[in-house]
């Protein structure tokens, strides 16, 4: 399993608009993707916070690639959200599960 962590920082004043985008567009779109196991969206804790977190767990890289394309390690940004974003980061992790508990960092 692959954990995909997307951290968007929105421009000042766009927090509510971005939250609405997540609820109405992003979450329903991702929910339909083959190979998605779970998704979690974190809203900023502080009232004036601007960094969100979007964590998805996928069966494998092929599942992410079918959603994100060949450049699967890059963020997928919808044109309707671009104007809200100040900065983004994305990272991928191999899930440590009971079945692969002996795997070490660097093993693939």
FIDO-10633 format. One record per residue (C-alpha): residue in three letters; x, z, y. Coordinates in Angstrom, 2 decimals. Layout:
! residues N
   aa       xx       zz       yy
  ala        X        Z        Y
...
***
This chain:
! residues 108
   aa       xx       zz       yy
  unk     0.00     0.00     0.00
  unk     1.10    -0.74     3.53
  unk     0.28     1.42     6.54
  unk     0.04    -0.54     9.81
  unk     0.20     1.50    13.03
  unk    -0.75    -0.24    16.27
  unk    -0.26     1.72    19.51
  unk    -1.75     0.05    22.56
  unk    -1.30     1.52    26.04
  unk    -4.03     0.31    28.38
  unk    -3.77    -0.34    32.08
  unk    -5.08     2.43    34.35
  unk    -8.86     2.37    34.62
  unk    -9.43     0.35    31.44
  unk    -9.81     3.23    28.97
  unk   -13.60     3.00    28.62
  unk   -13.56    -0.80    28.48
  unk   -10.92    -0.72    25.74
  unk   -12.80     1.93    23.78
  unk   -15.89    -0.29    23.93
  unk   -13.83    -3.27    22.75
  unk   -12.58    -1.25    19.79
  unk   -16.06    -0.05    18.81
  unk   -17.85    -3.37    19.30
  unk   -15.22    -5.95    18.35
  unk   -12.02    -4.74    16.70
  unk   -13.33    -2.17    14.22
  unk   -16.13    -4.42    12.86
  unk   -13.71    -7.39    12.60
  unk   -11.06    -5.43    10.72
  unk   -13.68    -3.85     8.44
  unk   -14.48    -7.32     7.06
  unk   -10.89    -8.12     6.04
  unk   -10.02    -8.50     2.37
  unk    -7.44    -5.98     1.23
  unk    -8.22    -3.38     3.90
  unk    -8.41     0.08     2.37
  unk    -9.18     2.20     5.43
  unk    -8.93     2.15     9.22
  unk    -8.74     4.97    11.76
  unk    -8.84     4.69    15.53
  unk    -7.47     7.48    17.68
  unk    -8.62     7.85    21.26
  unk    -6.39     9.52    23.86
  unk    -6.71    13.30    23.69
  unk    -6.36    13.78    27.44
  unk    -9.24    12.56    29.62
  unk    -6.87    10.36    31.62
  unk    -4.76     9.32    28.61
  unk    -4.07     5.64    28.15
  unk    -2.42     5.39    24.72
  unk    -4.61     4.73    21.70
  unk    -3.62     4.50    18.06
  unk    -5.09     2.20    15.43
  unk    -4.02     2.92    11.86
  unk    -4.96     0.61     9.03
  unk    -4.02     0.82     5.38
  unk    -3.79    -2.41     3.39
  unk    -3.38    -3.16    -0.31
  unk    -0.25    -5.22     0.27
  unk     1.58    -7.51     2.68
  unk    -0.43   -10.49     1.44
  unk    -3.60    -8.75     2.68
  unk    -2.10    -8.21     6.13
  unk    -0.81   -11.78     6.19
  unk    -4.29   -13.15     5.45
  unk    -5.55   -11.29     8.54
  unk    -2.56   -11.58    10.89
  unk    -0.91   -14.82     9.76
  unk     2.69   -15.56     8.92
  unk     3.93   -13.42    11.80
  unk     2.19   -10.42    10.20
  unk     4.64    -7.90    11.67
  unk     3.43    -8.71    15.19
  unk     0.33    -7.27    16.81
  unk    -2.83    -9.35    16.70
  unk    -4.16    -9.40    20.27
  unk    -7.61   -10.83    20.95
  unk    -7.72   -12.87    24.17
  unk   -10.59   -10.69    25.42
  unk    -8.39    -7.57    25.30
  unk    -5.20    -8.96    26.83
  unk    -6.09    -8.04    30.42
  unk    -6.56    -4.39    29.41
  unk    -3.18    -3.94    27.74
  unk    -0.09    -2.66    29.51
  unk     2.15    -2.27    26.47
  unk     1.82    -2.35    22.68
  unk     3.87    -1.41    19.67
  unk     3.32    -1.96    15.98
  unk     5.05    -0.56    12.91
  unk     4.59    -0.88     9.16
  unk     5.27     1.69     6.45
  unk     5.16     1.75     2.69
  unk     2.62     4.36     1.60
  unk     4.05     7.11    -0.53
  unk     1.51     7.59    -3.30
  unk     1.53     9.37    -6.64
  unk     2.33     6.09    -8.40
  unk     5.50     5.39    -6.41
  unk     6.66     8.92    -5.61
  unk    10.13     8.09    -6.95
  unk    10.66     5.27    -4.44
  unk    13.34     5.98    -1.87
  unk    13.70     4.69     1.68
  unk    15.24     1.25     1.52
  unk    13.77     0.41    -1.92
  unk    11.35    -2.52    -1.83
***
